[in-house]
C-alpha cells in the first residue's frame, strides 16, 4: 500500500491515542462539500435482488462515459469534489480513477462490493474497507483518507475499523429517518474544538446535509431526493441549510445522468420509482444547481476539513 500522500497537516494527533485536532481557516464564502459515489446503475442497493454481485461482470458497464461527462461539468463550473469509489469499479476502471485524480479531485473509499456494513461480519467488514483503500492507493500512489458506507449504513463497528485502518474521516451519517437502511450511531459524536463532529476514537464525521424543520430531518442531501423535490423548493432548502448551518454537503452518482440506462425489472414499483425518478431531467437540474450556487465554494471533503 502506498503512503505517498501526507496526512493533512491540519489533522494532528496530539498523541498516539488522542483524537486529531482540525484547524479551520475562516472563509466568508459559504462552502458546499461536493461528493460523488462512484458506482454504476446495477450496483445500487435497490437493484441488489436483480443484480447480485456474481452477475456484475455480465452487466453493461456505463460508468466510464457518465463519469467523464460529470468531470467535464465540474471543469466548466470549477468544482472540486470527493469521489467515494467502489473498489470493484476501481479494479476494472483504473483509467477513470486516474482521470479523476488528474483533474484535481479527491479519491476516497466506498467499500469494495457495496454491501450494507451491518450485514458483514467484523472480519469481512475489515477486509472490505482494507481492500478498497489499498486498491485506490495502489492505483494513484496517494493516501486515502475518507470513507462512505454504502447506503449510509454507518455503525459503531465501522468507526472502530476505520480507526484501525488509518482512515481520517467518514461521511456516512444521515439523520433522515425515511430509509431503514441508514445506519444508527449511539452517542458517538461530539463537537471538536473547531465545530466538526468527531467520534470518540477521533474519526471525523462529515454528515450528509438534511433540512431540519422543528424535530423533523427532511432528506435534502442529494441522490434521489435531489431528483424528487421540485428544483425551486430544493434550492430554497439548500439556502436555508447554508444560512442556518454555514455549509452544505451534497452527494450524487454518475448513473443519475444516464436517463437511457437499462430498466431494472422485478424489484418492485417503489424501488423502481426511487431509482428512476426524474432521470431524464437530471442533467439540466445539476446545471441549474451549480449555476444557482455559483457564489459558493464547491470543495472536497479534505479541503473542507482543512479550510472550512
C-alpha positions as CSV (number, residue, x, y, z in Angstrom):
1,X,0.0,0.0,0.0
2,X,1.4,3.4,-1.0
3,X,1.8,6.2,1.6
4,X,2.6,8.9,-0.9
5,X,0.1,11.4,0.4
6,X,0.9,13.0,3.7
7,X,-2.0,13.4,6.2
8,X,-3.3,16.9,6.0
9,X,-1.2,19.0,8.5
10,X,-4.5,20.4,9.9
11,X,-5.2,16.9,11.3
12,X,-2.6,16.4,14.0
13,X,-2.9,13.6,16.6
14,X,-1.8,15.1,20.0
15,X,-0.5,11.6,20.9
16,X,-0.8,8.1,19.7
17,X,-4.2,7.6,21.4
18,X,-5.7,11.1,21.3
19,X,-8.1,12.5,18.8
20,X,-6.9,14.5,15.8
21,X,-7.5,18.3,16.1
22,X,-8.6,20.2,13.0
23,X,-7.7,23.8,12.3
24,X,-10.1,25.8,10.2
25,X,-9.2,28.8,8.2
26,X,-12.1,31.3,8.2
27,X,-13.6,32.0,4.8
28,X,-16.5,34.3,4.2
29,X,-17.8,32.3,1.2
30,X,-20.2,29.5,2.0
31,X,-18.8,26.1,1.3
32,X,-20.7,23.3,-0.4
33,X,-18.9,20.0,0.1
34,X,-19.4,18.2,-3.2
35,X,-19.3,14.4,-3.1
36,X,-19.9,11.6,-5.7
37,X,-20.5,8.0,-5.0
38,X,-18.8,6.2,-7.9
39,X,-20.9,3.2,-8.7
40,X,-22.8,2.0,-11.7
41,X,-26.6,1.6,-12.3
42,X,-26.7,-2.1,-11.4
43,X,-24.7,-1.7,-8.2
44,X,-27.3,0.3,-6.2
45,X,-28.9,-1.4,-3.2
46,X,-32.4,-1.1,-4.8
47,X,-31.1,-3.4,-7.6
48,X,-29.4,-6.0,-5.3
49,X,-32.1,-8.6,-5.7
50,X,-32.0,-8.3,-9.6
51,X,-28.2,-7.9,-9.9
52,X,-26.3,-9.7,-7.1
53,X,-22.5,-9.3,-7.2
54,X,-22.0,-12.5,-9.0
55,X,-23.8,-11.0,-12.1
56,X,-21.9,-7.7,-12.2
57,X,-19.3,-8.8,-14.7
58,X,-22.0,-9.5,-17.2
59,X,-23.7,-6.1,-16.9
60,X,-23.4,-3.2,-19.2
61,X,-20.7,-1.0,-17.6
62,X,-21.7,2.6,-18.3
63,X,-19.9,4.5,-15.6
64,X,-16.9,5.4,-17.7
65,X,-18.9,7.7,-20.1
66,X,-21.1,9.3,-17.4
67,X,-18.1,10.0,-15.1
68,X,-16.3,11.8,-17.9
69,X,-19.5,13.9,-18.6
70,X,-19.6,14.7,-14.9
71,X,-15.9,15.6,-14.8
72,X,-16.4,17.9,-17.7
73,X,-19.3,19.6,-15.9
74,X,-17.1,20.1,-12.9
75,X,-14.3,21.6,-15.0
76,X,-16.8,24.0,-16.5
77,X,-18.0,25.2,-13.1
78,X,-14.6,25.0,-11.4
79,X,-15.9,22.4,-8.9
80,X,-13.6,20.4,-6.7
81,X,-15.1,17.1,-5.4
82,X,-14.5,14.0,-3.4
83,X,-15.2,10.7,-5.3
84,X,-16.1,7.8,-3.0
85,X,-15.1,5.0,-5.3
86,X,-16.3,1.4,-5.2
87,X,-13.3,-1.0,-5.1
88,X,-15.0,-3.3,-7.6
89,X,-15.0,-0.5,-10.1
90,X,-11.5,0.7,-9.3
91,X,-10.2,-2.7,-10.3
92,X,-11.9,-2.6,-13.7
93,X,-11.9,1.2,-14.5
94,X,-8.4,2.3,-13.5
95,X,-8.4,4.9,-16.3
96,X,-11.4,6.6,-14.7
97,X,-9.8,6.7,-11.3
98,X,-6.6,8.2,-12.8
99,X,-8.7,10.7,-14.8
100,X,-10.4,11.8,-11.6
101,X,-7.1,12.2,-9.9
102,X,-5.6,14.1,-12.9
103,X,-8.4,16.6,-12.8
104,X,-7.6,17.5,-9.2
105,X,-10.4,15.7,-7.3
106,X,-10.0,13.7,-4.1
107,X,-10.4,9.9,-4.1
108,X,-11.9,8.1,-1.1
109,X,-13.3,4.7,-0.4
110,X,-16.9,3.5,-0.9
111,X,-16.0,0.0,0.2
112,X,-15.4,-2.9,-2.3
113,X,-18.7,-4.6,-3.1
114,X,-21.4,-2.1,-2.0
115,X,-22.7,-4.4,0.8
116,X,-24.5,-2.9,3.8
117,X,-21.9,-2.8,6.5
118,X,-24.2,-4.2,9.3
119,X,-24.7,-7.3,7.1
120,X,-21.0,-8.1,7.2
121,X,-19.1,-9.8,10.0
122,X,-16.4,-7.7,11.6
123,X,-13.7,-9.7,9.7
124,X,-15.5,-9.3,6.4
125,X,-16.0,-5.6,7.0
126,X,-12.4,-5.0,7.8
127,X,-11.4,-6.9,4.6
128,X,-13.8,-4.8,2.6
129,X,-12.5,-1.5,3.9
130,X,-8.9,-2.5,3.7
131,X,-9.2,-3.9,0.1
132,X,-10.9,-0.8,-1.3
133,X,-8.5,1.6,0.4
134,X,-5.4,-0.4,-0.8
135,X,-6.7,-0.6,-4.4
136,X,-7.1,3.1,-4.7
137,X,-3.7,3.8,-3.0
138,X,-2.0,1.3,-5.4
139,X,-3.6,2.9,-8.4
140,X,-3.0,6.5,-7.5
141,X,0.1,6.4,-5.2
142,X,-1.9,8.7,-2.9
143,X,-3.1,8.1,0.6
144,X,-6.9,7.6,1.0
145,X,-8.3,9.5,4.0
146,X,-12.0,9.1,3.7
147,X,-14.8,6.6,3.6
148,X,-18.5,6.5,2.9
149,X,-20.6,3.4,3.8
150,X,-22.9,2.0,1.1
151,X,-26.5,3.3,1.6
152,X,-25.1,5.3,4.6
153,X,-25.1,2.1,6.6
154,X,-22.7,3.5,9.3
155,X,-22.4,1.7,12.6
156,X,-20.2,2.0,15.7
157,X,-18.2,-1.0,14.4
158,X,-17.5,0.8,11.2
159,X,-15.9,3.7,13.1
160,X,-13.7,1.2,15.0
161,X,-12.5,-0.4,11.9
162,X,-11.8,2.9,10.2
163,X,-9.6,3.9,13.0
164,X,-7.7,0.6,12.9
165,X,-7.1,1.1,9.1
166,X,-5.8,4.6,9.4
167,X,-8.7,6.5,7.8
168,X,-9.1,10.1,9.0
169,X,-12.8,10.9,8.2
170,X,-16.1,9.3,7.5
171,X,-19.1,10.8,5.5
172,X,-21.8,8.2,6.1
173,X,-24.0,9.7,8.8
174,X,-27.5,10.6,7.5
175,X,-30.0,11.5,10.2
176,X,-33.1,11.4,7.9
177,X,-35.4,8.7,9.2
178,X,-37.0,7.9,5.8
179,X,-34.8,5.0,4.8
180,X,-34.5,2.0,7.1
181,X,-31.1,1.1,5.5
182,X,-29.4,4.2,7.0
183,X,-27.2,3.2,9.9
184,X,-27.5,4.2,13.5
185,X,-24.9,5.5,15.9
186,X,-25.4,5.5,19.7
187,X,-23.9,8.5,21.4
188,X,-20.7,8.5,19.3
189,X,-20.5,12.1,18.2
190,X,-19.2,15.2,20.0
191,X,-18.1,18.5,18.6
192,X,-14.4,19.1,18.2
193,X,-12.8,22.4,19.1
194,X,-13.5,23.6,15.5
195,X,-17.1,22.5,15.4
196,X,-16.7,19.3,13.4
197,X,-18.4,16.2,14.5
198,X,-15.9,13.7,15.9
199,X,-16.3,10.1,17.1
200,X,-14.9,9.1,20.4
201,X,-12.0,7.4,18.7
202,X,-11.0,10.5,16.7
203,X,-12.6,9.8,13.4
204,X,-14.0,13.0,11.9
205,X,-17.6,12.9,10.6
206,X,-18.9,14.9,7.7
207,X,-22.7,14.2,7.7
208,X,-25.0,14.4,4.7
209,X,-26.9,17.6,4.9
210,X,-30.7,17.5,5.7
211,X,-33.3,20.1,6.2
212,X,-34.4,20.4,9.8
213,X,-38.0,21.5,10.3
214,X,-38.6,21.5,14.1
215,X,-37.6,18.0,15.1
216,X,-38.0,16.5,11.6
217,X,-35.0,16.0,9.4
218,X,-36.1,16.0,5.7
219,X,-33.7,14.3,3.3
220,X,-32.0,17.1,1.3
221,X,-28.5,15.9,0.6
222,X,-28.8,14.8,-3.0
223,X,-29.3,11.5,-4.8
224,X,-33.0,10.6,-5.5
225,X,-34.2,13.4,-3.2
226,X,-32.4,15.9,-5.4
227,X,-34.3,14.5,-8.4
228,X,-37.6,14.2,-6.5
229,X,-38.1,17.7,-4.9
230,X,-39.1,20.5,-7.4
231,X,-36.0,22.4,-8.0
232,X,-37.2,25.8,-6.7
233,X,-38.1,24.0,-3.4
234,X,-34.8,22.2,-3.3
235,X,-32.9,25.5,-3.9
236,X,-34.8,27.1,-1.1
237,X,-33.9,24.3,1.2
238,X,-30.2,24.4,0.4
239,X,-30.2,28.2,1.0
240,X,-31.8,27.6,4.4
241,X,-29.3,24.9,5.3
242,X,-26.4,27.3,4.3
243,X,-27.9,30.1,6.3
244,X,-28.5,28.1,9.5
245,X,-25.6,25.6,9.4
246,X,-23.0,27.5,7.5
247,X,-22.2,24.7,5.0
248,X,-23.9,22.1,2.9
249,X,-22.8,18.6,1.9
250,X,-24.2,17.2,-1.4
251,X,-23.9,13.7,-2.9
252,X,-24.5,12.5,-6.4
253,X,-24.0,9.4,-8.7
254,X,-22.8,9.4,-12.3
255,X,-25.6,7.0,-13.2
256,X,-28.1,9.7,-12.4
257,X,-27.1,11.4,-15.6
258,X,-27.8,8.3,-17.6
259,X,-31.5,8.5,-18.5
260,X,-31.2,5.7,-21.1
261,X,-29.7,3.1,-18.8
262,X,-31.3,-0.4,-18.8
263,X,-34.5,-0.7,-16.9
264,X,-34.3,-2.9,-13.8
265,X,-37.1,-5.5,-13.7
266,X,-38.5,-7.5,-10.8
267,X,-37.6,-5.1,-8.0
268,X,-41.0,-3.7,-7.1
269,X,-42.6,-0.4,-8.0
270,X,-41.3,1.6,-5.0
271,X,-37.6,0.7,-5.6
272,X,-38.0,1.2,-9.4
273,X,-39.5,4.7,-8.8
274,X,-36.8,5.7,-6.4
275,X,-34.1,4.6,-8.8
276,X,-35.6,6.2,-12.0
277,X,-37.5,9.3,-10.7
278,X,-36.7,12.3,-12.9
279,X,-33.5,10.8,-14.5
280,X,-34.5,12.5,-17.8
281,X,-34.2,15.9,-16.2
282,X,-31.1,15.3,-14.0
283,X,-28.5,16.8,-16.5
284,X,-30.5,20.0,-16.7
285,X,-31.1,20.1,-13.0
286,X,-27.4,19.6,-12.0
287,X,-26.5,22.5,-14.2
288,X,-29.2,24.6,-12.5
289,X,-27.9,23.7,-9.1
290,X,-24.3,24.7,-9.9
291,X,-25.4,27.9,-11.6
292,X,-27.7,28.8,-8.7
293,X,-24.9,28.5,-6.2
294,X,-22.0,29.7,-8.2
295,X,-21.3,32.2,-5.5
296,X,-20.4,29.3,-3.1
297,X,-17.2,27.3,-3.0
298,X,-17.7,23.7,-4.2
299,X,-14.9,21.8,-2.4
300,X,-13.8,18.3,-1.5
301,X,-14.1,16.8,2.0
302,X,-10.5,17.2,2.8
303,X,-10.5,20.8,1.7
304,X,-13.5,21.4,4.0
305,X,-11.6,19.8,6.9
306,X,-8.5,21.8,6.2
307,X,-10.0,25.2,5.4
308,X,-13.7,25.2,6.1
